Amino acid sequence: MNTPCSIADIANWPWYGGLALGRHYDAGEFLAGSEYANVVRWAEAIDARPAVQRGRRVNRVWGPAQDQLAERQSASDFELPS
């Protein structure tokens, strides 16, 4: 069972969580985010949530096709064509 996300999680994960996971520019190296085990654990826990995985695809029009979802109108938009 997932623990609930707090407002702080929602506000900070898109930037600092991505930085701790090495997804953003070189600031992660400068800030040494990956050296903080609990920060990395927190970022990985949020990243593993299905809703976060879906949300990261919305309005994305770059990268691999399975990571893109240019427009979302219904839940079925998340289903990849076979």
PDB file as gemmi writes it, atoms N, CA and C in Angstrom:
CRYST1    1.000    1.000    1.000  90.00  90.00  90.00 P 1                      
ATOM      1  N   MET A   1       0.833  -1.180   0.000  1.00  0.00           N  
ATOM      2  CA  MET A   1       0.000   0.000   0.000  1.00  0.00           C  
ATOM      3  C   MET A   1       0.880   1.248   0.000  1.00  0.00           C  
ATOM      4  N   ASN A   2       0.554   2.190  -0.863  1.00  0.00           N  
ATOM      5  CA  ASN A   2       1.302   3.440  -0.927  1.00  0.00           C  
ATOM      6  C   ASN A   2       0.891   4.364   0.208  1.00  0.00           C  
ATOM      7  N   THR A   3       1.870   5.047   0.767  1.00  0.00           N  
ATOM      8  CA  THR A   3       1.535   6.070   1.749  1.00  0.00           C  
ATOM      9  C   THR A   3       1.082   7.310   0.994  1.00  0.00           C  
ATOM     10  N   PRO A   4       0.230   8.108   1.597  1.00  0.00           N  
ATOM     11  CA  PRO A   4      -0.257   9.304   0.899  1.00  0.00           C  
ATOM     12  C   PRO A   4       0.879  10.287   0.616  1.00  0.00           C  
ATOM     13  N   CYS A   5       0.742  11.008  -0.465  1.00  0.00           N  
ATOM     14  CA  CYS A   5       1.685  12.079  -0.786  1.00  0.00           C  
ATOM     15  C   CYS A   5       1.262  13.339  -0.040  1.00  0.00           C  
ATOM     16  N   SER A   6       2.226  14.075   0.429  1.00  0.00           N  
ATOM     17  CA  SER A   6       1.932  15.349   1.077  1.00  0.00           C  
ATOM     18  C   SER A   6       2.029  16.476   0.049  1.00  0.00           C  
ATOM     19  N   ILE A   7       1.581  17.635   0.434  1.00  0.00           N  
ATOM     20  CA  ILE A   7       1.734  18.822  -0.423  1.00  0.00           C  
ATOM     21  C   ILE A   7       3.220  19.067  -0.686  1.00  0.00           C  
ATOM     22  N   ALA A   8       4.060  18.833   0.309  1.00  0.00           N  
ATOM     23  CA  ALA A   8       5.510  19.013   0.130  1.00  0.00           C  
ATOM     24  C   ALA A   8       6.053  18.044  -0.917  1.00  0.00           C  
ATOM     25  N   ASP A   9       5.575  16.793  -0.905  1.00  0.00           N  
ATOM     26  CA  ASP A   9       6.004  15.816  -1.916  1.00  0.00           C  
ATOM     27  C   ASP A   9       5.619  16.294  -3.310  1.00  0.00           C  
ATOM     28  N   ILE A  10       4.368  16.712  -3.449  1.00  0.00           N  
ATOM     29  CA  ILE A  10       3.855  17.149  -4.747  1.00  0.00           C  
ATOM     30  C   ILE A  10       4.601  18.379  -5.250  1.00  0.00           C  
ATOM     31  N   ALA A  11       4.935  19.273  -4.344  1.00  0.00           N  
ATOM     32  CA  ALA A  11       5.615  20.512  -4.736  1.00  0.00           C  
ATOM     33  C   ALA A  11       7.088  20.296  -5.066  1.00  0.00           C  
ATOM     34  N   ASN A  12       7.741  19.376  -4.364  1.00  0.00           N  
ATOM     35  CA  ASN A  12       9.190  19.237  -4.510  1.00  0.00           C  
ATOM     36  C   ASN A  12       9.656  18.126  -5.431  1.00  0.00           C  
ATOM     37  N   TRP A  13       8.873  17.059  -5.552  1.00  0.00           N  
ATOM     38  CA  TRP A  13       9.343  15.923  -6.334  1.00  0.00           C  
ATOM     39  C   TRP A  13       9.632  16.245  -7.802  1.00  0.00           C  
ATOM     40  N   PRO A  14       8.779  17.013  -8.497  1.00  0.00           N  
ATOM     41  CA  PRO A  14       9.064  17.233  -9.927  1.00  0.00           C  
ATOM     42  C   PRO A  14      10.457  17.808 -10.187  1.00  0.00           C  
ATOM     43  N   TRP A  15      10.932  18.655  -9.319  1.00  0.00           N  
ATOM     44  CA  TRP A  15      12.265  19.216  -9.538  1.00  0.00           C  
ATOM     45  C   TRP A  15      13.321  18.448  -8.754  1.00  0.00           C  
ATOM     46  N   TYR A  16      13.218  18.436  -7.430  1.00  0.00           N  
ATOM     47  CA  TYR A  16      14.294  17.839  -6.647  1.00  0.00           C  
ATOM     48  C   TYR A  16      14.307  16.326  -6.739  1.00  0.00           C  
ATOM     49  N   GLY A  17      13.158  15.706  -6.852  1.00  0.00           N  
ATOM     50  CA  GLY A  17      13.123  14.256  -7.021  1.00  0.00           C  
ATOM     51  C   GLY A  17      13.793  13.829  -8.313  1.00  0.00           C  
ATOM     52  N   GLY A  18      13.488  14.543  -9.388  1.00  0.00           N  
ATOM     53  CA  GLY A  18      14.125  14.260 -10.667  1.00  0.00           C  
ATOM     54  C   GLY A  18      15.617  14.513 -10.626  1.00  0.00           C  
ATOM     55  N   LEU A  19      15.997  15.539  -9.903  1.00  0.00           N  
ATOM     56  CA  LEU A  19      17.414  15.862  -9.762  1.00  0.00           C  
ATOM     57  C   LEU A  19      18.130  14.752  -8.993  1.00  0.00           C  
ATOM     58  N   ALA A  20      17.525  14.264  -7.904  1.00  0.00           N  
ATOM     59  CA  ALA A  20      18.132  13.190  -7.110  1.00  0.00           C  
ATOM     60  C   ALA A  20      18.228  11.894  -7.909  1.00  0.00           C  
ATOM     61  N   LEU A  21      17.322  11.710  -8.862  1.00  0.00           N  
ATOM     62  CA  LEU A  21      17.338  10.510  -9.700  1.00  0.00           C  
ATOM     63  C   LEU A  21      18.199  10.683 -10.951  1.00  0.00           C  
ATOM     64  N   GLY A  22      18.859  11.821 -11.079  1.00  0.00           N  
ATOM     65  CA  GLY A  22      19.764  12.058 -12.204  1.00  0.00           C  
ATOM     66  C   GLY A  22      19.079  12.375 -13.510  1.00  0.00           C  
ATOM     67  N   ARG A  23      17.845  12.895 -13.465  1.00  0.00           N  
ATOM     68  CA  ARG A  23      17.104  13.185 -14.691  1.00  0.00           C  
ATOM     69  C   ARG A  23      17.268  14.619 -15.172  1.00  0.00           C  
ATOM     70  N   HIS A  24      17.800  15.462 -14.359  1.00  0.00           N  
ATOM     71  CA  HIS A  24      17.885  16.868 -14.724  1.00  0.00           C  
ATOM     72  C   HIS A  24      19.323  17.271 -15.006  1.00  0.00           C  
ATOM     73  N   TYR A  25      19.484  18.492 -15.305  1.00  0.00           N  
ATOM     74  CA  TYR A  25      20.779  19.069 -15.662  1.00  0.00           C  
ATOM     75  C   TYR A  25      21.839  18.800 -14.604  1.00  0.00           C  
ATOM     76  N   ASP A  26      23.030  19.298 -14.785  1.00  0.00           N  
ATOM     77  CA  ASP A  26      24.182  18.991 -13.944  1.00  0.00           C  
ATOM     78  C   ASP A  26      24.098  19.514 -12.516  1.00  0.00           C  
ATOM     79  N   ALA A  27      23.038  20.177 -12.142  1.00  0.00           N  
ATOM     80  CA  ALA A  27      22.918  20.657 -10.761  1.00  0.00           C  
ATOM     81  C   ALA A  27      22.906  19.494  -9.787  1.00  0.00           C  
ATOM     82  N   GLY A  28      22.408  18.339 -10.222  1.00  0.00           N  
ATOM     83  CA  GLY A  28      22.397  17.171  -9.359  1.00  0.00           C  
ATOM     84  C   GLY A  28      23.790  16.794  -8.893  1.00  0.00           C  
ATOM     85  N   GLU A  29      24.748  16.912  -9.778  1.00  0.00           N  
ATOM     86  CA  GLU A  29      26.134  16.624  -9.403  1.00  0.00           C  
ATOM     87  C   GLU A  29      26.644  17.688  -8.437  1.00  0.00           C  
ATOM     88  N   PHE A  30      26.349  18.946  -8.717  1.00  0.00           N  
ATOM     89  CA  PHE A  30      26.785  20.045  -7.862  1.00  0.00           C  
ATOM     90  C   PHE A  30      26.176  19.933  -6.467  1.00  0.00           C  
ATOM     91  N   LEU A  31      24.880  19.618  -6.401  1.00  0.00           N  
ATOM     92  CA  LEU A  31      24.195  19.516  -5.114  1.00  0.00           C  
ATOM     93  C   LEU A  31      24.401  18.168  -4.438  1.00  0.00           C  
ATOM     94  N   ALA A  32      24.991  17.218  -5.134  1.00  0.00           N  
ATOM     95  CA  ALA A  32      25.270  15.876  -4.617  1.00  0.00           C  
ATOM     96  C   ALA A  32      24.009  15.209  -4.086  1.00  0.00           C  
ATOM     97  N   GLY A  33      22.897  15.379  -4.801  1.00  0.00           N  
ATOM     98  CA  GLY A  33      21.627  14.818  -4.370  1.00  0.00           C  
ATOM     99  C   GLY A  33      21.650  13.311  -4.226  1.00  0.00           C  
ATOM    100  N   SER A  34      22.405  12.628  -5.062  1.00  0.00           N  
ATOM    101  CA  SER A  34      22.445  11.167  -5.014  1.00  0.00           C  
ATOM    102  C   SER A  34      23.179  10.642  -3.781  1.00  0.00           C  
ATOM    103  N   GLU A  35      23.892  11.502  -3.062  1.00  0.00           N  
ATOM    104  CA  GLU A  35      24.614  11.077  -1.862  1.00  0.00           C  
ATOM    105  C   GLU A  35      23.712  11.000  -0.631  1.00  0.00           C  
ATOM    106  N   TYR A  36      22.499  11.508  -0.739  1.00  0.00           N  
ATOM    107  CA  TYR A  36      21.578  11.501   0.393  1.00  0.00           C  
ATOM    108  C   TYR A  36      20.636  10.322   0.224  1.00  0.00           C  
ATOM    109  N   ALA A  37      20.941   9.221   0.913  1.00  0.00           N  
ATOM    110  CA  ALA A  37      20.207   7.969   0.731  1.00  0.00           C  
ATOM    111  C   ALA A  37      18.712   8.128   0.969  1.00  0.00           C  
ATOM    112  N   ASN A  38      18.316   8.886   1.959  1.00  0.00           N  
ATOM    113  CA  ASN A  38      16.891   9.041   2.242  1.00  0.00           C  
ATOM    114  C   ASN A  38      16.196   9.891   1.187  1.00  0.00           C  
ATOM    115  N   VAL A  39      16.908  10.843   0.602  1.00  0.00           N  
ATOM    116  CA  VAL A  39      16.324  11.652  -0.474  1.00  0.00           C  
ATOM    117  C   VAL A  39      16.112  10.774  -1.705  1.00  0.00           C  
ATOM    118  N   VAL A  40      17.083   9.946  -2.024  1.00  0.00           N  
ATOM    119  CA  VAL A  40      16.967   9.046  -3.170  1.00  0.00           C  
ATOM    120  C   VAL A  40      15.844   8.044  -2.923  1.00  0.00           C  
ATOM    121  N   ARG A  41      15.749   7.498  -1.715  1.00  0.00           N  
ATOM    122  CA  ARG A  41      14.669   6.568  -1.372  1.00  0.00           C  
ATOM    123  C   ARG A  41      13.311   7.235  -1.547  1.00  0.00           C  
ATOM    124  N   TRP A  42      13.181   8.479  -1.070  1.00  0.00           N  
ATOM    125  CA  TRP A  42      11.937   9.246  -1.212  1.00  0.00           C  
ATOM    126  C   TRP A  42      11.612   9.465  -2.693  1.00  0.00           C  
ATOM    127  N   ALA A  43      12.599   9.877  -3.468  1.00  0.00           N  
ATOM    128  CA  ALA A  43      12.377  10.141  -4.892  1.00  0.00           C  
ATOM    129  C   ALA A  43      11.973   8.864  -5.627  1.00  0.00           C  
ATOM    130  N   GLU A  44      12.615   7.750  -5.313  1.00  0.00           N  
ATOM    131  CA  GLU A  44      12.272   6.481  -5.958  1.00  0.00           C  
ATOM    132  C   GLU A  44      10.872   6.012  -5.557  1.00  0.00           C  
ATOM    133  N   ALA A  45      10.489   6.230  -4.296  1.00  0.00           N  
ATOM    134  CA  ALA A  45       9.156   5.827  -3.828  1.00  0.00           C  
ATOM    135  C   ALA A  45       8.069   6.612  -4.551  1.00  0.00           C  
ATOM    136  N   ILE A  46       8.263   7.907  -4.709  1.00  0.00           N  
ATOM    137  CA  ILE A  46       7.280   8.732  -5.419  1.00  0.00           C  
ATOM    138  C   ILE A  46       7.257   8.323  -6.895  1.00  0.00           C  
ATOM    139  N   ASP A  47       8.436   8.136  -7.482  1.00  0.00           N  
ATOM    140  CA  ASP A  47       8.553   7.791  -8.898  1.00  0.00           C  
ATOM    141  C   ASP A  47       7.875   6.464  -9.218  1.00  0.00           C  
ATOM    142  N   ALA A  48       7.821   5.547  -8.274  1.00  0.00           N  
ATOM    143  CA  ALA A  48       7.236   4.228  -8.510  1.00  0.00           C  
ATOM    144  C   ALA A  48       5.705   4.243  -8.509  1.00  0.00           C  
ATOM    145  N   ARG A  49       5.111   5.322  -8.065  1.00  0.00           N  
ATOM    146  CA  ARG A  49       3.646   5.387  -7.996  1.00  0.00           C  
ATOM    147  C   ARG A  49       3.052   5.402  -9.404  1.00  0.00           C  
ATOM    148  N   PRO A  50       2.035   4.574  -9.674  1.00  0.00           N  
ATOM    149  CA  PRO A  50       1.421   4.534 -11.009  1.00  0.00           C  
ATOM    150  C   PRO A  50       0.893   5.901 -11.468  1.00  0.00           C  
ATOM    151  N   ALA A  51       0.328   6.664 -10.556  1.00  0.00           N  
ATOM    152  CA  ALA A  51      -0.199   7.984 -10.940  1.00  0.00           C  
ATOM    153  C   ALA A  51       0.923   8.920 -11.377  1.00  0.00           C  
ATOM    154  N   VAL A  52       2.070   8.800 -10.746  1.00  0.00           N  
ATOM    155  CA  VAL A  52       3.216   9.634 -11.132  1.00  0.00           C  
ATOM    156  C   VAL A  52       3.725   9.200 -12.500  1.00  0.00           C  
ATOM    157  N   GLN A  53       3.784   7.896 -12.740  1.00  0.00           N  
ATOM    158  CA  GLN A  53       4.208   7.396 -14.047  1.00  0.00           C  
ATOM    159  C   GLN A  53       3.291   7.916 -15.152  1.00  0.00           C  
ATOM    160  N   ARG A  54       1.988   7.899 -14.910  1.00  0.00           N  
ATOM    161  CA  ARG A  54       1.040   8.417 -15.902  1.00  0.00           C  
ATOM    162  C   ARG A  54       1.207   9.925 -16.052  1.00  0.00           C  
ATOM    163  N   GLY A  55       1.306  10.624 -14.942  1.00  0.00           N  
ATOM    164  CA  GLY A  55       1.407  12.083 -14.982  1.00  0.00           C  
ATOM    165  C   GLY A  55       2.645  12.585 -15.701  1.00  0.00           C  
ATOM    166  N   ARG A  56       3.731  11.852 -15.633  1.00  0.00           N  
ATOM    167  CA  ARG A  56       4.960  12.266 -16.323  1.00  0.00           C  
ATOM    168  C   ARG A  56       4.814  12.202 -17.832  1.00  0.00           C  
ATOM    169  N   ARG A  57       3.834  11.455 -18.329  1.00  0.00           N  
ATOM    170  CA  ARG A  57       3.624  11.333 -19.781  1.00  0.00           C  
ATOM    171  C   ARG A  57       2.754  12.440 -20.353  1.00  0.00           C  
ATOM    172  N   VAL A  58       1.888  13.024 -19.536  1.00  0.00           N  
ATOM    173  CA  VAL A  58       0.910  13.997 -20.034  1.00  0.00           C  
ATOM    174  C   VAL A  58       1.612  15.221 -20.621  1.00  0.00           C  
ATOM    175  N   ASN A  59       1.197  15.609 -21.809  1.00  0.00           N  
ATOM    176  CA  ASN A  59       1.741  16.756 -22.556  1.00  0.00           C  
ATOM    177  C   ASN A  59       3.200  16.585 -22.956  1.00  0.00           C  
ATOM    178  N   ARG A  60       3.706  15.389 -22.923  1.00  0.00           N  
ATOM    179  CA  ARG A  60       5.083  15.135 -23.337  1.00  0.00           C  
ATOM    180  C   ARG A  60       5.075  14.761 -24.813  1.00  0.00           C  
ATOM    181  N   VAL A  61       5.846  15.461 -25.599  1.00  0.00           N  
ATOM    182  CA  VAL A  61       5.894  15.221 -27.043  1.00  0.00           C  
ATOM    183  C   VAL A  61       7.325  14.960 -27.520  1.00  0.00           C  
ATOM    184  N   TRP A  62       8.200  14.562 -26.622  1.00  0.00           N  
ATOM    185  CA  TRP A  62       9.582  14.260 -26.979  1.00  0.00           C  
ATOM    186  C   TRP A  62       9.963  12.926 -26.330  1.00  0.00           C  
ATOM    187  N   GLY A  63      11.056  12.375 -26.775  1.00  0.00           N  
ATOM    188  CA  GLY A  63      11.536  11.114 -26.223  1.00  0.00           C  
ATOM    189  C   GLY A  63      10.850   9.913 -26.846  1.00  0.00           C  
ATOM    190  N   PRO A  64      11.056   8.738 -26.248  1.00  0.00           N  
ATOM    191  CA  PRO A  64      10.469   7.512 -26.786  1.00  0.00           C  
ATOM    192  C   PRO A  64       8.944   7.592 -26.827  1.00  0.00           C  
ATOM    193  N   ALA A  65       8.346   6.968 -27.837  1.00  0.00           N  
ATOM    194  CA  ALA A  65       6.892   7.031 -28.042  1.00  0.00           C  
ATOM    195  C   ALA A  65       6.113   6.550 -26.827  1.00  0.00           C  
ATOM    196  N   GLN A  66       6.605   5.525 -26.119  1.00  0.00           N  
ATOM    197  CA  GLN A  66       5.878   5.009 -24.959  1.00  0.00           C  
ATOM    198  C   GLN A  66       5.881   5.986 -23.788  1.00  0.00           C  
ATOM    199  N   ASP A  67       6.723   7.007 -23.833  1.00  0.00           N  
ATOM    200  CA  ASP A  67       6.771   8.017 -22.773  1.00  0.00           C  
ATOM    201  C   ASP A  67       5.985   9.275 -23.135  1.00  0.00           C  
ATOM    202  N   GLN A  68       5.366   9.312 -24.304  1.00  0.00           N  
ATOM    203  CA  GLN A  68       4.675  10.500 -24.781  1.00  0.00           C  
ATOM    204  C   GLN A  68       3.160  10.367 -24.665  1.00  0.00           C  
ATOM    205  N   LEU A  69       2.510  11.474 -24.408  1.00  0.00           N  
ATOM    206  CA  LEU A  69       1.059  11.569 -24.452  1.00  0.00           C  
ATOM    207  C   LEU A  69       0.744  13.041 -24.703  1.00  0.00           C  
ATOM    208  N   ALA A  70       0.654  13.397 -25.979  1.00  0.00           N  
ATOM    209  CA  ALA A  70       0.504  14.800 -26.365  1.00  0.00           C  
ATOM    210  C   ALA A  70      -0.773  15.422 -25.818  1.00  0.00           C  
ATOM    211  N   GLU A  71      -1.836  14.644 -25.754  1.00  0.00           N  
ATOM    212  CA  GLU A  71      -3.107  15.184 -25.313  1.00  0.00           C  
ATOM    213  C   GLU A  71      -3.855  14.102 -24.546  1.00  0.00           C  
ATOM    214  N   ARG A  72      -4.473  14.475 -23.459  1.00  0.00           N  
ATOM    215  CA  ARG A  72      -5.212  13.500 -22.666  1.00  0.00           C  
ATOM    216  C   ARG A  72      -6.668  13.915 -22.577  1.00  0.00           C  
ATOM    217  N   GLN A  73      -7.557  13.054 -23.045  1.00  0.00           N  
ATOM    218  CA  GLN A  73      -8.990  13.316 -22.980  1.00  0.00           C  
ATOM    219  C   GLN A  73      -9.714  12.313 -22.090  1.00  0.00           C  
ATOM    220  N   SER A  74      -9.166  11.105 -21.975  1.00  0.00           N  
ATOM    221  CA  SER A  74      -9.794  10.068 -21.151  1.00  0.00           C  
ATOM    222  C   SER A  74      -8.722   9.116 -20.626  1.00  0.00           C  
ATOM    223  N   ALA A  75      -9.104   8.277 -19.674  1.00  0.00           N  
ATOM    224  CA  ALA A  75      -8.148   7.317 -19.094  1.00  0.00           C  
ATOM    225  C   ALA A  75      -7.594   6.371 -20.150  1.00  0.00           C  
ATOM    226  N   SER A  76      -8.372   6.070 -21.189  1.00  0.00           N  
ATOM    227  CA  SER A  76      -7.905   5.148 -22.229  1.00  0.00           C  
ATOM    228  C   SER A  76      -6.756   5.735 -23.056  1.00  0.00           C  
ATOM    229  N   ASP A  77      -6.539   7.036 -22.977  1.00  0.00           N  
ATOM    230  CA  ASP A  77      -5.428   7.644 -23.708  1.00  0.00           C  
ATOM    231  C   ASP A  77      -4.074   7.103 -23.238  1.00  0.00           C  
ATOM    232  N   PHE A  78      -4.007   6.570 -22.014  1.00  0.00           N  
ATOM    233  CA  PHE A  78      -2.754   6.046 -21.491  1.00  0.00           C  
ATOM    234  C   PHE A  78      -2.417   4.666 -22.053  1.00  0.00           C  
ATOM    235  N   GLU A  79      -3.375   4.007 -22.676  1.00  0.00           N  
ATOM    236  CA  GLU A  79      -3.146   2.682 -23.238  1.00  0.00           C  
ATOM    237  C   GLU A  79      -2.383   2.807 -24.549  1.00  0.00           C  
ATOM    238  N   LEU A  80      -1.296   2.080 -24.651  1.00  0.00           N  
ATOM    239  CA  LEU A  80      -0.481   2.119 -25.871  1.00  0.00           C  
ATOM    240  C   LEU A  80      -1.140   1.281 -26.951  1.00  0.00           C  
ATOM    241  N   PRO A  81      -1.095   1.729 -28.204  1.00  0.00           N  
ATOM    242  CA  PRO A  81      -1.645   0.907 -29.289  1.00  0.00           C  
ATOM    243  C   PRO A  81      -0.840  -0.380 -29.436  1.00  0.00           C  
ATOM    244  N   SER A  82      -1.507  -1.452 -29.836  1.00  0.00           N  
ATOM    245  CA  SER A  82      -0.800  -2.739 -29.983  1.00  0.00           C  
ATOM    246  C   SER A  82      -0.082  -2.825 -31.301  1.00  0.00           C  
TER     247      SER A  82                                                      
END                                                                             
